[in-house]
Amino acid sequence: MEQIDKIDVTPSKESYSLDDTIHLMVKFSVRGKSRDSFTESNWTEAYNANDVSIKIKYEVHITSTGLRRQKLGKPIISYKKAAIFWTRNPKLVNPMKEKRVWVQVAKNFTPIIKLTEEEVRQELFDFEEDYTIKASELGAGTHKVRGNVQVSWQKHHFLDKNDVHGEILPIQVTVN
């Protein structure tokens, strides 16, 4: 069963002025069968079945708490894409193997190649985003904000279609 694990939201400072932009670092991970099955042997099977691209969509939304919840800042809606490819690079695969298939992960069109299976899983299933809110949206005072995250992907050779949600617990933000 898939789940969002370890949602952590950290403000960049303890208090903000009304002119500031509030930066919240949002970190979370997807844990479960899909992450565990993302292995070199499954990549090779997927490559042989011509299933060579995986796209993961994720969203982060922050809202105020209280009776009148309002959306804060611009929601983050982004993608990560994994491309499965054949390589001769001995750093990426065991050179004694017959097949040499590896994965490149791209976030916002920036390709990243990691050297181990676990690093590739971390790159694809661990998320870190800077969520920005204008302090003037909240106004002066101490406020609690909360939110939610969502991660989804389609069916692939060794991955089932999934849509996973997680709650961001309330955190306190002070605007002077």
C-alpha positions as CSV (number, residue, x, y, z in Angstrom):
1,M,0.0,0.0,0.0
2,E,1.3,3.4,-1.0
3,Q,1.5,6.3,1.5
4,I,3.0,9.7,1.9
5,D,5.6,9.5,4.6
6,K,7.5,12.1,6.6
7,I,5.8,15.3,5.6
8,D,8.0,18.1,7.0
9,V,7.3,21.8,6.6
10,T,9.9,24.3,7.8
11,P,9.7,28.1,7.6
12,S,12.8,29.9,6.5
13,K,12.7,32.2,9.5
14,E,10.9,32.5,12.8
15,S,9.0,35.7,12.0
16,Y,8.3,37.9,8.9
17,S,7.4,41.5,8.3
18,L,4.4,42.4,6.1
19,D,6.6,43.1,3.2
20,D,8.4,39.7,3.3
21,T,7.8,36.6,1.3
22,I,7.3,33.6,3.5
23,H,9.3,30.6,2.3
24,L,8.1,27.2,3.5
25,M,10.4,24.2,2.7
26,V,8.0,21.2,2.1
27,K,9.6,17.8,2.2
28,F,7.9,14.4,1.8
29,S,8.4,10.9,0.5
30,V,6.3,8.2,-1.1
31,R,6.7,4.8,0.5
32,G,5.3,1.4,-0.4
33,K,5.2,-1.3,-3.1
34,S,5.9,1.1,-6.0
35,R,9.1,2.4,-4.4
36,D,10.2,-1.0,-3.4
37,S,9.6,-2.5,-6.9
38,F,11.6,0.3,-8.6
39,T,14.7,-2.0,-9.1
40,E,17.2,-2.6,-11.9
41,S,15.7,-6.0,-12.8
42,N,12.2,-4.4,-13.2
43,W,13.7,-1.6,-15.2
44,T,15.2,-4.2,-17.6
45,E,11.9,-6.0,-17.9
46,A,10.1,-2.6,-18.6
47,Y,12.8,-1.7,-21.2
48,N,12.3,-5.0,-23.0
49,A,8.5,-4.4,-23.0
50,N,9.2,-0.9,-24.5
51,D,7.8,0.8,-21.3
52,V,10.6,3.3,-21.0
53,S,9.1,6.4,-19.5
54,I,7.4,7.1,-16.2
55,K,5.8,10.4,-15.3
56,I,4.9,11.3,-11.7
57,K,2.7,14.4,-11.0
58,Y,2.8,16.0,-7.6
59,E,1.0,18.9,-6.0
60,V,1.4,20.9,-2.8
61,H,-1.4,23.2,-1.5
62,I,-1.2,25.4,1.6
63,T,-4.3,26.9,3.3
64,S,-5.0,29.0,6.3
65,T,-6.7,27.3,9.3
66,G,-9.9,28.4,11.0
67,L,-13.5,28.9,10.0
68,R,-12.7,30.5,6.6
69,R,-9.9,28.5,5.1
70,Q,-8.3,30.3,2.2
71,K,-5.7,29.1,-0.3
72,L,-2.4,30.8,0.3
73,G,0.3,31.4,-2.3
74,K,0.4,29.7,-5.7
75,P,0.0,25.9,-5.5
76,I,2.9,23.8,-6.6
77,I,2.0,21.5,-9.5
78,S,5.0,19.8,-11.0
79,Y,6.3,16.6,-12.6
80,K,9.2,14.2,-12.3
81,K,9.9,11.9,-15.2
82,A,12.0,8.7,-15.3
83,A,13.5,7.6,-18.6
84,I,14.7,4.0,-18.8
85,F,17.7,3.7,-21.2
86,W,20.4,1.3,-22.4
87,T,24.0,2.3,-21.5
88,R,27.6,1.1,-21.7
89,N,28.7,3.3,-18.8
90,P,30.3,0.8,-16.3
91,K,29.7,3.2,-13.4
92,L,25.9,2.7,-13.8
93,V,25.6,-1.0,-14.2
94,N,27.5,-4.2,-13.5
95,P,29.7,-4.6,-16.7
96,M,29.4,-8.4,-16.5
97,K,25.6,-8.3,-17.0
98,E,24.2,-9.1,-20.4
99,K,21.7,-6.2,-20.3
100,R,22.7,-2.7,-19.3
101,V,19.6,-0.7,-18.5
102,W,19.5,2.3,-16.2
103,V,17.3,5.3,-15.3
104,Q,17.6,9.0,-15.7
105,V,15.2,11.1,-13.6
106,A,14.3,14.6,-14.7
107,K,12.7,17.3,-12.6
108,N,11.6,20.5,-14.4
109,F,13.5,19.3,-17.5
110,T,16.8,19.0,-15.6
111,P,18.2,15.4,-16.0
112,I,19.8,13.7,-13.1
113,I,21.6,10.3,-13.2
114,K,22.4,8.6,-9.9
115,L,24.8,5.7,-9.5
116,T,22.8,3.3,-7.3
117,E,19.3,1.9,-7.3
118,E,18.5,3.6,-3.9
119,E,19.7,7.0,-5.1
120,V,17.5,6.7,-8.1
121,R,14.5,5.8,-5.9
122,Q,15.2,8.7,-3.7
123,E,15.4,11.1,-6.7
124,L,12.1,9.8,-8.0
125,F,10.0,9.3,-4.8
126,D,11.4,11.9,-2.4
127,F,10.2,15.5,-2.9
128,E,11.5,18.9,-1.7
129,E,9.8,22.2,-2.7
130,D,10.0,25.8,-1.7
131,Y,6.4,27.1,-1.2
132,T,6.1,30.9,-1.2
133,I,3.4,33.0,0.4
134,K,3.2,36.8,0.6
135,A,3.1,37.8,4.3
136,S,0.5,40.4,3.5
137,E,-1.9,37.5,2.5
138,L,-1.9,36.5,6.2
139,G,-1.7,39.9,7.8
140,A,-0.1,40.8,11.1
141,G,-0.2,38.3,13.9
142,T,0.4,34.6,14.6
143,H,-1.2,32.3,12.1
144,K,-1.5,28.6,11.7
145,V,-1.3,27.2,8.2
146,R,-1.9,23.6,7.0
147,G,-2.1,21.9,3.7
148,N,-2.0,18.7,1.7
149,V,0.2,16.9,-0.9
150,Q,-0.8,14.6,-3.7
151,V,1.3,12.3,-5.8
152,S,0.0,10.3,-8.8
153,W,1.2,8.2,-11.7
154,Q,-0.2,5.9,-14.4
155,K,0.1,2.1,-14.8
156,H,3.4,0.9,-16.1
157,H,5.1,-2.5,-16.6
158,F,5.8,-3.0,-12.8
159,L,3.9,-0.1,-11.3
160,D,0.1,0.1,-10.7
161,K,-1.8,3.3,-11.2
162,N,-1.9,5.3,-8.0
163,D,-3.0,8.5,-6.4
164,V,-1.6,9.1,-2.9
165,H,-2.6,12.0,-0.6
166,G,-1.1,13.3,2.6
167,E,-2.0,16.0,5.1
168,I,0.4,18.8,6.2
169,L,-0.2,19.3,9.9
170,P,-0.7,22.9,11.1
171,I,2.4,24.9,11.6
172,Q,2.7,28.4,13.1
173,V,3.8,31.5,11.2
174,T,4.4,34.9,12.8
175,V,4.0,38.1,10.8
176,N,5.0,41.4,12.5
